[in-house]
Amino acid sequence: MVLESPQWGGFHPFVREFEESFAAYQHSAFGISTFNGTVSLELALDVLEIGAGDEVIVPAISFISTATAVSRVGAVPVFVDIEPYSFNIDPRRVLDAITPQTRAIIAVHFGGALCDVDELGRICRDHELQLIEDAAHAHGSAWNGKRAGSFGVFGSFSFQNGKVLCAGEGGMLVTSNQHLAEHARSVANQGRIPGRSFYEHHRIGTNFRLTAFQAAVLLAQFERLPGQIETRTHNAALLKDQLSDLPEIVWQQVPASVTESSHYLLLGRLVRARITRDEFQRKLAAAGVPCTPFYPHTLYDNPVYQMEKTCRVAPCPIAEECVRDAFWFPHRLLLAGEETITSAAKAIRSALRK
Ligand SMILES: Cc1ncc(COP(=O)(O)O)c(C=O)c1O
């Protein structure tokens, strides 16, 4: 339908339809699509007028965009530690890192399990900070029944190739604040405002628009998302159950308040095992089980943040331990049939025997 239409770009009705459906699914009033989940974070910071002289608290463990979005608007990312087994930003470490320059916290719902949004929300209220949820992993995830992206002033999603809802590339900001939504949409659409001429630009905007082709793919994929989440949830429980006697694996600890998880990643840490995490991963790869040996370093250990004065770093012993002993299985493993899960469990068990 898109192919045959005169509109392949962001003004095709499919784009708006996807924005409305996805935002509603995430329990937010407005969705502003973008061409990826990196620029959607930059857009959120831009709309909140966060820039030079400001600090934004981010977790030491995430994909690089969580931090570079802050740097690209001219603010300073402040890296704080994660919790030992949830892999999410530690609210106590957030409190320690607040200064008069702090304007916002970017909370990443790592692997699909929500951060403690109650505690982060309280900190934000007490210290007059903005909470931005980087929900790139958390399509469909919920905290006490309320979905990711609806707790902060903005929630940012990615539809990049590896995500549970994907169109190769794509992103979206969700919010329930109408004023901020209008502002974000205007920036993402060349400073235009609704009802005015196409060549009238009211602010310095840019073009972050998603294409109609991507929206068409996303609308189709979106219908399958709830069923896929169910399958992954079932298979994650099955795999963990089959390995429950193994003391060497400590799975991601997910608070009871996480009532739904996308299961983007099935995360664990290898503790007191007879082999190293890297040997474990290599043995699994040889057995055909996809496993990623976590991130190779914390965000602040990236060359970009080794340069002087580009960031502030709080002590992050947990993040540094996880770099050595954590791993994840990708969501595609959890979409497999039960036989594949059972044979993956066998391969994991045998990999742990030296
Ligand atoms: C936590 C997190 N934030 C942001 C992004 C950036 O999304 P995109 O690749 O769509 O720019 C990713 C993507 O991989 C991510 O994992």
The ligand as a Tripos MOL2 file, in Angstrom:
@<TRIPOS>MOLECULE
LIG
   16    16     1     0     0
SMALL
NO_CHARGES

@<TRIPOS>ATOM
      1 C1         19.4550    1.2330   25.8010 C.3       1 LIG1
      2 C2         19.5000    1.7690   24.4030 C.ar      1 LIG1
      3 N1         19.2870    3.0770   24.2010 N.ar      1 LIG1
      4 C3         19.3100    3.6110   22.9690 C.ar      1 LIG1
      5 C4         19.5530    2.8420   21.8600 C.ar      1 LIG1
      6 C5         19.6440    3.4930   20.5270 C.3       1 LIG1
      7 O1         18.6910    3.0830   19.6200 O.3       1 LIG1
      8 P1         18.9480    3.1630   18.0510 P.3       1 LIG1
      9 O2         19.8940    2.0560   17.6910 O.co2     1 LIG1
     10 O3         17.5870    2.9950   17.4740 O.co2     1 LIG1
     11 O4         19.5200    4.4900   17.7540 O.co2     1 LIG1
     12 C6         19.7480    1.4680   22.0060 C.ar      1 LIG1
     13 C7         19.9520    0.6330   20.8270 C.2       1 LIG1
     14 O5         20.5620   -0.2440   20.5700 O.2       1 LIG1
     15 C8         19.7440    0.9090   23.3170 C.ar      1 LIG1
     16 O6         19.9580   -0.3950   23.5240 O.3       1 LIG1
@<TRIPOS>BOND
     1     1     2 1
     2     2     3 ar
     3     2    15 ar
     4     3     4 ar
     5     4     5 ar
     6     5     6 1
     7     5    12 ar
     8     6     7 1
     9     7     8 1
    10     8     9 2
    11     8    10 1
    12     8    11 1
    13    12    13 1
    14    12    15 ar
    15    13    14 2
    16    15    16 1
@<TRIPOS>SUBSTRUCTURE
     1 LIG1         1 GROUP 0 **** ****
